[in-house]
C-alpha cells in the first residue's frame, strides 16, 4: 500500500446494486453506521438532513439517486421520463448552494439523452463515471496543491473537505493528505465549524484516523492563530465558484480569508472543475442556503438559549476572488483567480482551442 493509499481508506458513498449506502455523518465520530437508500426520495432526505454532505459527495449521491429511481420506476411500470424529472427536481431542491448537485443531475440527463435505448445501464455507467472521476480529480488536486506548500508548513482548514465529502481522498483535505505524505505539512489546525461541528466531528476523525498531526481550534481562535505565525496556508474547499472567482463555502470562510490577508497568510481553494459555475457571474448571484435557526439555539439536542431567543443561520458565505491566492482544480492551478483566468481555463471554447 502506498503512502497516499494509507490516507485514503474512507468511502462515504457506496452503490451496491439494489441500494445506495451512505455513511451517516450525523452520527460520527461516536458511531459508524450506514443509511440504505432505495429511491430518490431517500437520497434527497439524506442530502437535506446532512447524513451525506460535501459538494462532490452530494452530487455523486444524487447521480446514484437517479439510478435508484430509474430502477424503481421500471419495476413498477411507471413512465421513466416523468419519474426522472420529478426525482431530479426533488434532489436539486435538497441543497441549493452546491453547484455539483445540479451539475451531476444535468450530466445524468445528458447521458440518457445521448443513449436512451438502455436507460438503466446508461445511468449506472454515468453515475459510476462521476464517482470515479471525482476520486481521480482529488488525487490530482492533492498533488498540485501540495507543490505550492513549503516544507515544514502549518496549515489551517475549515469545515470538512475530505473523503467524507467526496468520492475519496478529498479536496482541501486531499491537498493536506498529499502535503503531509510528501513532507510539506508539519501541522494541521482544524476549526470546529459551528453549528454542525463538521471540523470537530468529521475532519478531526479523518486526520486522527490517518495519523496526521492535527489540533482542533475554536472558530473564534483562528485570527489569533494566524497572527501567531503558526500557519502559512489556509486551505479550504468550495461549494460554488462564480465566473469571476468569487467562492461560496462553509460559513466562516470569508472571515478566515480576511484574517489571512491581513496577516500575510496565503489562502488556497481546492475544488473540482465541476464546482466552477461560469453561468453565475459573481458571488452576489449565488443563492445562500439558510437552515433552521433551531440548529443554533441548541447543542446535541439540548436547548442552550433562553426561551424566546431567535437566530439567523446562513450556512455558506462568499469569499471575494481578490482574497484568494490560488484556486486548485484537477485541471491546474490558477493563481489570483479572476474572470479572465477562469474563462481561459473553463469556458468550452477555450478548452476546445487548447
N, C-alpha and C positions, 0 to 999 in steps of 0.2 A: 504494500500500500504506500503511495506517495505521500509526501508531507501534506500536499493540498487535499488529498483524499481523506486524510485523518481529520481534516477540518470541514468535512462535507458529508456528514453521516445522517442528516435530518431530512426527512421528506414529509412535508405537511399536507400535501395533496397527492393522493394515490388513487388511480382508477382501477377497479377490479373486475370490469366486465359487466356486472349487474348493478354495482353500487359505486359511489364516489366516497372514499374515506378521507375525512378531514380531521387532522389533529386539532382538538378543541382547545384553542389558545386562551379561552376564558379561564381554563382550569389550571394552566401552567403557572408556576412550576410545581404546584402541590401534587398534581396528578396528570399522567399522560394517557388520555382517553381519546377515542376517535368517534366522530359522528359518522353515521352511514346515511348518505343522501341517495334517494331513489328517483327523484324527479327534479325539475327546475324549481319548483316551489320550495323544496327542501334546501337546495343550494342558495336560492335568494335569501331565505331566512338565515342561513349560516353566515352569509356575507353581511346582511343587515345587522345581525346581532354580534358581529365581531368574533365569531367562532373561527372564521378564516379572515385574515386581514393582510394588508400589504398590497400595493397596487398590482405587481405582477401576479401574485398568488390569486387575487380575486378575479383577474382576467382569465387565468388558467381554469379556476373553478367554474367560472361562468361558461367557458367553452365546453367543459365536460357536462355542465348542466343542460346544454342544448342536446348533447348526445343522449343523455338520460331521457330527456323529453321526447326526442325522436323515437326512442325505443318504446316508451310508454304509449305514445300516440299510435304507433304502428301496431302494437299488441292489441289495442282497443279498437282498431279500425277507424281511427279519427283522421280527418284531413290533416296532412302533415304541414302544409304552409300556414294554416291558421294556428295550429298548435305551436309551431316555432315562433311565429310572430308574437303571440301572447307571451310565450316564455321569454323571448328577448326583451320585451318591454318590462316584464317583471324583474328580470335580472338587472337591466340597466338602471332601474329606479332604486336598487338596493343601496348603492353608494354613488352619488353623482359626481364627486370631485375627481376621482382617479380616472384618467382617460383610458388606461389599459383595459378597463371593463368594457367600455363601448368599442374600443379597438378590436378586442378579441371577438366580440359578438359580430361586428361587421365582417371580420375576416372569415368567420364560420359561414355567414350568409353568402359571402362571395364565393367560397369554395363550393358550396352546394349549387350555386347558380352555374358554375363552370362545368359541373359534372353531376347532373340531377338523377342519373339513371340508378345509382345505388346509394341513396342518401345516408343510410346508417354507416356504411363503410367510409364514405367521404367525410362525414362529420367526425367519426372516430379518428381517422387519419389526420385530419386537420388539428383537432384538439391535441393529439399526441405531438404533432409538429410544433405547436405553440409552446408546449411544455418543454420539449427537448431543446428548442431554440433559446428559450429563456435560460436554461442551465448553461448552455454554451456561451451565451452572451455574458452571463455573470462571471464565468471563468475569465473571459477576455477582459471585461472591465476591471476585474481584480488585478490582473497583470498590468494593465495600462495605468491604473490609479496608483499602484504601488511604486511604479517608476518615478512618480513625482515627489516621493517622500524621501527625505534624507535619513540615513541610518541612525538609529537610536532615538527616533522621534516619539513624542507623546501625541496622541490624537484624542479628540472628543467626538462622540457620536450621539445622536438624538433619536429617540423612538427605536423601533426595531426594523432593520433592513436586511435581515439575514436569511437563512434557509427557511425560517418560518414564514417569511413574507414573499417568497419566490418559489421557483421550481427547485432551488437548492443553491448553496454557497452564499448567495446574497448579492446585493448591490453595494451600498456603502460598507456593509459588514463583509462583503466579499473582498473589497479593497483592503480592509483591515486584516482579514484572514491571509490574503496574499502578502501583505506588508509584513505581518508577523513571521510568516513562513520564510520570507527572504531576508529577515534580519533588519528590516527598515523600521519596524514599530516596536518600541520597548515597553510602552504602557498605554493602555486604553482607559479612557474615562467615559462612562455612560450616564446620561441623565435619567432620572426616574421616569419622566414623561407622564405627568398628570393629565387627565384624571384616571386613565386606564392603566397607568404604570407599565406601559409596554417595555420601557427600558429596564425597569427593576425586575419585572417578571420574566420577560422574554429574552432581551438582549443579554442580560447577565447570565441567564440559563444557558444560552448558546456559548458565550465566552468561557464560562467556567467549565462547561462540558468539553470544550476544545482545548483547555489548558492555556488560554491566552491571558496574560496578566491584565486584570481589569479592576477598576474601582468605580463604585456607584456614587453619584453625587445627587444632591437635591437640585431640581431645576434652577432654583434661585442662586445656587452656588457657582453657576457656570462663568459668569463675568469675573468673579473673584479668582477662579482658577486660571482663566485666560490672562488676567493681569499678572499672576504669579509666574508666568513664563513656562509653565509645565506642558503646554500644548503648542505644537507647531501647525497642526491642521485640524480644522473642524470638518468632518466628513458626514454627509447626510444623503438620504435618498430623495425621491420626488414622486408625487402623485400626478402631477401635470406640469409640463414645461411649455410656456406660451412661445409664440413665434419670435418674440424679442428676447427670450431667455429668462423672463420672469418665471419663478418656480414656486409652485404650491407644494407644501409639505406639512408635516405634523405641526400643530400649533406650538409656538415657541421657537421655530426655526428662524424666523425673521429676527427675533431678539438676539439669537446667537450670532447671526450674520453681522448685525450692527456692532455687537461687542467684539467680534473677531476683527472687523475692520479697524475699530478704534485702537485695539491692542496689537495690531500688526500680525495677526494670525491669519493664515491662508484658509480659504473656505472652498470646499470641494462638494459638488453634487454628482453622485453616481446613479445613473438610471438607464434602463434600456431605451433604445430608439423609439419603441412603441409609446413611451411616455411623452415624447415631443409632439405637440399639437399645433401644427402650423395654421390651423383654421382659427385658433384663438390668438388674436393679435398681441395682447399683453395681459398682465396679471389682473387688471381690473375687470376683465371679462370671464375670469374663472369663477365658477359657482363654488362658494364655500359652504360645505355641509355644516349644519348646526344640529347637534344631537340633544337629547332630552336633558334639560337643566338638572334633573334629579341626579345625574351622574356626578355633579359637583357638590351636591348637598348631602351626600352620604359616602361612606367608605366601607367596602366589603359588606354592603347591605345594612350598615348601621348608620342611622342619621347622625350627622356631625354638626349641623347648623340649627339655629333656633327655628321653631315653627314660624312660618310666615316669611322666612328669608326666600329671596328669589335669586336666580343665577342666569348667566349668559354663557353658552357652551359651544363656541365655534371650535371645530376640531382640526382645522387647517389654517394656515396663513400663507401669504405670498412674500417671498424674498425677491426684491428687485435684482435684475441681472447685474446691475452695477456693483453689487456686493459679492458676486460670485467670481472667484479666481479661476476655477476650472470646472468645466462640465465634462464628465467622463461617460461615454456610451461605448457599446461594443464596436462602433464604427470609428472611434478615435477620441482624442482629447481636444476640446475646444477651450482655449484659454480666453478669459474675458468675453463670455458669450454675448452676442447681440443679434439683432435681426439679420444682418448681412451674413454673419458666420453660420447661423442656424439654417438660413435659406441655402447657402452653398453646400452645407452638409446633408440636409434632409429633404429639400424640395425634389420632387420626382424628376423634373427636367435636368436639374443639376446632377443628380445621381446617374441619369442616363448618359450625360455627356462625359462623365468621369471615366 
